[in-house]
């Protein structure tokens, strides 16, 4: 019984397909006219999304016109190289050392063409600072020099040995090289710096000094300028000093940026 139904189905299947095809064909439908149409590039779209015909034979002419226009343009001049900022930072071991170095590194990371010279007040490099600099993502130099005990007195300047070590490294590095544009900047590790400061710093020719806020018991400290020259200092501590301007803390050190003569 099952085989008989299958045989009848396969006998009727071709006739069913023929009837479906005949019903789908409409003999009264007019045939489309074959007319020549312009060639369109599938990737060329004009205004409003309409395609623009591609002109055959114009590729060579267009390329020649583009080459002529490029030759007539003046050559592009290379942008002047940014002066490198060498930031010398003395540091010493204390509970907040890594936190303050992290804050300073986050600022330096946003400054282009900056080289960080970090000098520890130690006889050897510490593992904390070494591992920190390895992950800081900044061009850096890690130095160390201890402060002699006779200089560790309250009324004497601090971090002098460390700054001198940074200056010595710069002189040794550039003594056999041609002069390169550079600016030397003393930056303490417990300070906060505005990014605009580094933009102004690059225009330094000899010496640049900026006001420092919230220091020495005053709202700010600054040099007193008359006729374009520094004639004194507005400071809260020892105005008789040669450079009586403090960092943005109570370490009582100079805050300046000078052009490195051999950088």
C-alpha positions in Angstrom: 0.0 0.0 0.0 2.8 2.4 0.9 4.8 1.7 -2.2 1.7 2.4 -4.4 1.1 5.8 -2.9 4.8 6.7 -3.4 4.7 5.7 -7.1 1.5 7.7 -7.7 3.1 10.8 -6.0 6.2 10.7 -8.2 4.0 10.3 -11.3 1.9 13.4 -10.5 4.8 15.6 -9.3 6.1 16.7 -12.7 2.6 17.6 -13.9 2.0 19.7 -10.8 5.2 21.7 -11.4 4.3 22.3 -15.1 0.9 23.7 -14.0 2.5 26.0 -11.5 4.9 27.4 -14.0 2.2 28.0 -16.6 0.0 29.9 -14.1 2.9 32.1 -13.1 3.7 33.3 -16.6 1.6 36.2 -17.8 1.6 36.4 -21.6 0.1 39.9 -21.6 3.0 41.4 -19.6 5.2 43.6 -22.0 8.8 42.7 -22.3 11.4 45.2 -20.9 13.1 47.3 -23.5 16.8 47.0 -23.8 18.3 50.5 -23.7 21.9 51.6 -23.2 22.4 53.0 -19.7 25.5 54.8 -18.3 27.8 52.9 -16.1 27.7 53.5 -12.4 30.4 52.8 -9.9 28.8 50.9 -7.0 31.0 52.9 -4.5 30.3 56.4 -6.0 27.4 58.3 -4.4 26.4 61.9 -5.1 24.3 64.4 -3.2 21.1 63.0 -1.9 22.4 59.4 -2.1 22.1 59.3 -6.0 24.9 57.6 -7.9 27.2 59.6 -10.1 28.1 58.2 -13.5 31.7 57.3 -13.8 33.3 59.0 -16.8 35.3 56.5 -18.8 38.7 57.5 -20.0 39.1 60.4 -17.5 41.2 58.7 -14.9 44.5 59.5 -16.5 43.6 63.2 -16.9 42.4 63.5 -13.4 45.5 62.0 -12.0 47.6 64.4 -14.0 45.7 67.4 -12.7 46.0 66.2 -9.1 49.8 65.8 -9.6 50.1 69.3 -11.1 48.2 70.7 -8.1 50.4 68.9 -5.6 53.5 70.2 -7.4 52.3 73.8 -7.3 51.8 73.7 -3.5 54.6 74.9 -1.3 56.5 72.1 0.6 55.4 71.5 4.2 57.8 72.8 6.7 58.8 70.5 9.6 57.5 71.6 13.0 60.1 73.0 15.4 61.3 70.5 18.0 60.0 71.0 21.5 62.7 71.8 24.1 63.2 68.9 26.5 62.2 69.6 30.1 64.6 68.0 32.5 62.8 67.8 35.9 65.2 67.2 38.8 63.3 65.8 41.8 65.0 65.1 45.2 63.2 62.5 47.3 63.6 60.7 50.6 62.0 57.8 52.4 58.8 58.6 54.4 55.3 57.1 54.7 53.8 59.3 52.0 56.7 59.1 49.6 55.0 56.7 47.0 51.7 58.6 47.2 53.4 61.9 46.4 55.6 60.5 43.7 52.4 59.0 42.1 50.7 62.4 42.1 53.8 64.0 40.5 54.1 61.2 37.9 50.5 61.7 36.9 51.2 65.3 36.1 54.5 64.6 34.2 52.7 61.9 32.1 50.7 64.7 30.5 53.7 66.8 29.5 55.3 66.2 26.2 59.1 65.8 25.8 59.9 65.5 29.6 62.7 63.6 31.2 62.4 62.9 34.9 65.6 62.8 37.0 64.7 61.4 40.4 67.5 61.5 43.0 67.1 59.6 46.3 68.7 60.8 49.5 70.2 57.4 50.2 73.5 55.5 49.8 71.8 53.0 47.5 68.7 52.9 45.4 65.5 51.7 47.2 63.4 48.9 45.8 60.2 51.1 46.3 61.4 53.9 44.0 63.0 51.5 41.5 59.8 49.5 41.0 57.7 52.7 40.9 59.8 54.2 38.1 59.6 50.9 36.2 55.8 51.2 36.0 55.6 55.0 35.8 55.7 55.0 31.9 58.0 58.1 31.8 61.5 58.7 30.5 63.5 58.8 33.7 66.9 58.6 35.3 67.2 57.2 38.8 70.1 58.5 40.9 71.1 58.4 44.6 73.4 60.3 46.8 73.2 60.6 50.7 73.2 64.0 52.4 76.2 64.3 54.8 75.2 64.4 58.5 76.7 67.9 59.0 74.3 69.4 56.5 71.2 67.9 58.2 70.5 71.0 60.4 67.2 72.9 60.5 68.6 76.2 59.2 70.5 74.7 56.3 69.1 74.1 52.8 67.9 70.6 52.1 68.2 68.5 48.9 71.3 70.4 47.7 73.4 67.3 47.2 70.6 65.6 45.3 70.1 68.6 42.9 73.8 68.8 42.3 73.9 65.1 41.4 71.1 65.8 38.8 73.1 68.7 37.4 76.3 66.6 37.2 74.4 63.8 35.3 73.1 66.4 32.8 76.6 67.9 32.2 78.2 64.4 31.8 75.5 63.3 29.4 75.7 66.3 27.1 79.4 67.3 27.4 80.2 65.6 24.1 77.0 66.4 22.2 76.0 69.4 20.2 73.7 71.9 21.9 70.1 70.8 22.1 67.1 72.9 23.2 66.3 72.1 26.8 65.0 73.6 30.1 66.0 72.6 33.6 63.3 72.6 36.2 63.6 71.8 39.9 60.4 70.1 41.0 59.9 68.8 44.6 58.1 65.6 45.0 55.4 67.0 47.4 54.3 69.8 45.2 51.3 70.2 42.8 51.9 71.8 39.4 49.6 73.3 36.8 50.0 72.1 33.2 50.1 75.7 32.0 53.3 76.1 33.9 55.1 73.6 31.5 53.8 75.4 28.4 55.3 78.7 29.6 58.5 77.0 30.8 59.5 76.0 27.2 59.9 79.7 26.3 62.6 80.2 28.9 65.8 81.9 27.5 67.8 82.5 30.7 65.9 82.3 33.9 62.1 82.1 34.6 60.4 82.5 38.0 56.7 82.2 38.8 54.6 83.0 41.8 54.2 80.2 44.3 50.9 79.8 46.2 50.1 78.9 49.8 53.6 79.0 51.2 55.6 80.7 54.0 52.5 81.8 55.9 51.3 83.8 52.9 48.7 83.3 50.2 51.5 83.5 47.6 55.2 84.5 47.1 56.6 86.2 44.1 59.5 88.3 42.8 59.2 92.1 42.8 59.9 93.3 39.2 60.7 96.8 38.2 61.5 97.8 34.6 61.8 94.2 33.6 64.3 93.3 36.4 63.8 91.5 39.7 64.5 94.0 42.5 63.3 92.0 45.5 61.0 89.3 46.8 57.6 89.2 48.4 58.1 86.4 50.9 57.3 85.5 54.4 60.7 84.3 55.5 64.2 85.9 55.2 63.9 88.5 52.5 67.7 88.9 52.6 68.3 85.6 50.8 69.8 85.9 47.3 66.7 84.0 45.9 64.1 84.5 48.6 61.4 82.5 47.0 60.2 79.1 48.3 58.8 76.0 46.7 55.1 75.3 47.1 55.7 73.9 50.6 57.9 74.6 53.6 61.2 73.3 52.4 62.5 76.8 51.7 64.2 76.2 48.4 64.4 78.1 45.2 61.6 77.7 42.6 63.0 78.3 39.2 63.5 77.0 35.7 66.7 77.8 33.9 67.9 77.0 30.4 70.5 74.3 30.7 73.7 75.7 29.0 74.8 72.2 27.9 71.4 70.6 27.2 
